[in-house]
């Protein structure tokens, strides 16, 4: 069943704090919190009752906390880019917003302890901290590398830093951490940490670069893709990207329900926005 | 008061007048987590074509004021897989099914009509003729009286006569009642009004059209007055024809507006994207409003805005 735990809830905002270029927001969602797995996302109505913005906005869940009963919360890291996210981040505590979730696929968690490398780009680091906590609780080693264009766009909360064995920061402008892109440093980090599996979330270009490295080193790479969505629940067919099936057929698949977490080796990274040659049903 | 929420569309009775619009309910499997499909008047399926289609490249969508543009390119599994997988699943869930079909040639429409004729459990067929005609330099069937007539005739001649045909028309024409006239003459039992309006958004950063397909179909509340006008005009000229109204309905009051204009049932499209429970909200509000205004049935309200007396 698709999104078998998803439901809609009018959730109260219980915290909204600016962190660098982003807002860290906490929503009281009740029982939904207990059904969230790292990698899931939520879709939120924006703009209020009379809004001209008719589509929901999708946000990766940063962390969730099931407090039993009505007290469960989800935390999001929101970048105020467009009209919808600016409206959301401008809301005062105690306002309510309509949230649908949890949606989409989750990161696969190995049953045995592993050496995992978590790679985040910009606010794409958000879902990796919840994932790190789960991996650590299963006895895994968790190394993390976060990259962004500049220092203010790195999202790395203190408690998150404590949850990992090592944290490496990279910035394109050198304003924090190592000077360069995350992919420049990945081969050395993988060698130093003895990485067995890579988890990533961030811009498509970064995910493509990580997939190339993972492929060369024959490492499993689970990535959370980012595509523009209209509905988030699989009905609108706008968020598609070309994915290879187990039998090798390329199909345009919805990143909202087939993803957002997919095996990086399935994505046709050369042309994520085109219809690659040989795609099933290509005209 | 004993209120009758059933509605008759193209000679077929549906349990209530709120349908999902074609292409806005996935395969049904995406929505069943949120409500039982039996609570809908009907599921109108995505427009199905003869062969599997990948659809267009992305971006396929742009949000616009009170609406959105889409350019999906009729992505779908093709009629064979659709009849094998989608229809039995919808039937197993007890859904009322209206199958939407789309062709690239008159022969495609004829073939699709033949293929669905033997299938049980289908309440009606909605014929999407807002598709490019490959035999006429890509001109849209519904924008030309000759091709609109040819497509509906092809369906009529090849379909099981017990299956009602609902022709879905484009508002991008000079006089929609002229197209309505030719498709009724071609054998349409009902009309679906309206399809999306063709639009474009140009990204002022890239300075190019935002959609990969350049143009897209405009939907959502922005087009609702166009839909109400089209329904009203067609109902005024053809009072006997059944109309399935659609175009930016998000609440019960707006569904009521379409019924007053002449719609016997209302399809909900873009609103499903903003709220997976939109159809259920609209249905409840509509029923309450009809009762509040003193109507004993949906049928009594259909076209009520056309009355002469005060």
HADDOCK unambig.tbl for C-alpha pairs under 7 A between the chains (distance, minus, plus):
assign (segid A and resid 2 and name CA) (segid B and resid 29 and name CA) 6.90 0.50 0.50
assign (segid A and resid 2 and name CA) (segid B and resid 30 and name CA) 6.00 0.50 0.50
assign (segid A and resid 4 and name CA) (segid B and resid 33 and name CA) 6.12 0.50 0.50
assign (segid A and resid 6 and name CA) (segid B and resid 33 and name CA) 7.00 0.50 0.50
assign (segid A and resid 7 and name CA) (segid B and resid 34 and name CA) 6.57 0.50 0.50
assign (segid A and resid 45 and name CA) (segid B and resid 274 and name CA) 6.86 0.50 0.50
assign (segid A and resid 52 and name CA) (segid B and resid 65 and name CA) 5.32 0.50 0.50
assign (segid A and resid 52 and name CA) (segid B and resid 66 and name CA) 4.20 0.50 0.50
assign (segid A and resid 53 and name CA) (segid B and resid 65 and name CA) 6.53 0.50 0.50
assign (segid A and resid 53 and name CA) (segid B and resid 66 and name CA) 5.83 0.50 0.50
assign (segid A and resid 54 and name CA) (segid B and resid 66 and name CA) 5.87 0.50 0.50
assign (segid A and resid 54 and name CA) (segid B and resid 67 and name CA) 6.13 0.50 0.50
assign (segid A and resid 54 and name CA) (segid B and resid 274 and name CA) 5.80 0.50 0.50
assign (segid A and resid 55 and name CA) (segid B and resid 273 and name CA) 6.25 0.50 0.50
assign (segid A and resid 55 and name CA) (segid B and resid 274 and name CA) 4.64 0.50 0.50
assign (segid A and resid 56 and name CA) (segid B and resid 274 and name CA) 5.28 0.50 0.50
assign (segid A and resid 230 and name CA) (segid B and resid 273 and name CA) 6.19 0.50 0.50
assign (segid A and resid 231 and name CA) (segid B and resid 273 and name CA) 4.23 0.50 0.50
assign (segid A and resid 231 and name CA) (segid B and resid 274 and name CA) 6.17 0.50 0.50
assign (segid A and resid 233 and name CA) (segid B and resid 30 and name CA) 6.46 0.50 0.50
assign (segid A and resid 234 and name CA) (segid B and resid 26 and name CA) 6.62 0.50 0.50
assign (segid A and resid 234 and name CA) (segid B and resid 30 and name CA) 5.95 0.50 0.50
assign (segid A and resid 235 and name CA) (segid B and resid 24 and name CA) 5.70 0.50 0.50
assign (segid A and resid 235 and name CA) (segid B and resid 25 and name CA) 5.16 0.50 0.50
assign (segid A and resid 235 and name CA) (segid B and resid 26 and name CA) 4.24 0.50 0.50
assign (segid A and resid 235 and name CA) (segid B and resid 30 and name CA) 6.47 0.50 0.50
assign (segid A and resid 236 and name CA) (segid B and resid 24 and name CA) 5.95 0.50 0.50
assign (segid A and resid 236 and name CA) (segid B and resid 26 and name CA) 6.98 0.50 0.50
assign (segid A and resid 236 and name CA) (segid B and resid 273 and name CA) 6.78 0.50 0.50
assign (segid A and resid 237 and name CA) (segid B and resid 72 and name CA) 6.73 0.50 0.50
assign (segid A and resid 238 and name CA) (segid B and resid 60 and name CA) 5.26 0.50 0.50
assign (segid A and resid 238 and name CA) (segid B and resid 61 and name CA) 6.00 0.50 0.50
assign (segid A and resid 238 and name CA) (segid B and resid 72 and name CA) 6.60 0.50 0.50
assign (segid A and resid 251 and name CA) (segid B and resid 54 and name CA) 6.98 0.50 0.50
assign (segid A and resid 252 and name CA) (segid B and resid 54 and name CA) 6.08 0.50 0.50
assign (segid A and resid 273 and name CA) (segid B and resid 57 and name CA) 5.63 0.50 0.50
assign (segid A and resid 273 and name CA) (segid B and resid 58 and name CA) 4.92 0.50 0.50
assign (segid A and resid 274 and name CA) (segid B and resid 57 and name CA) 4.53 0.50 0.50
assign (segid A and resid 274 and name CA) (segid B and resid 58 and name CA) 6.44 0.50 0.50
assign (segid A and resid 275 and name CA) (segid B and resid 56 and name CA) 6.93 0.50 0.50
assign (segid A and resid 275 and name CA) (segid B and resid 57 and name CA) 5.45 0.50 0.50
assign (segid A and resid 279 and name CA) (segid B and resid 54 and name CA) 6.87 0.50 0.50
assign (segid A and resid 280 and name CA) (segid B and resid 54 and name CA) 6.09 0.50 0.50
assign (segid A and resid 281 and name CA) (segid B and resid 52 and name CA) 4.57 0.50 0.50
assign (segid A and resid 281 and name CA) (segid B and resid 53 and name CA) 3.85 0.50 0.50
assign (segid A and resid 281 and name CA) (segid B and resid 54 and name CA) 4.50 0.50 0.50
assign (segid A and resid 282 and name CA) (segid B and resid 53 and name CA) 5.84 0.50 0.50
assign (segid A and resid 282 and name CA) (segid B and resid 54 and name CA) 4.93 0.50 0.50
assign (segid A and resid 283 and name CA) (segid B and resid 53 and name CA) 6.94 0.50 0.50
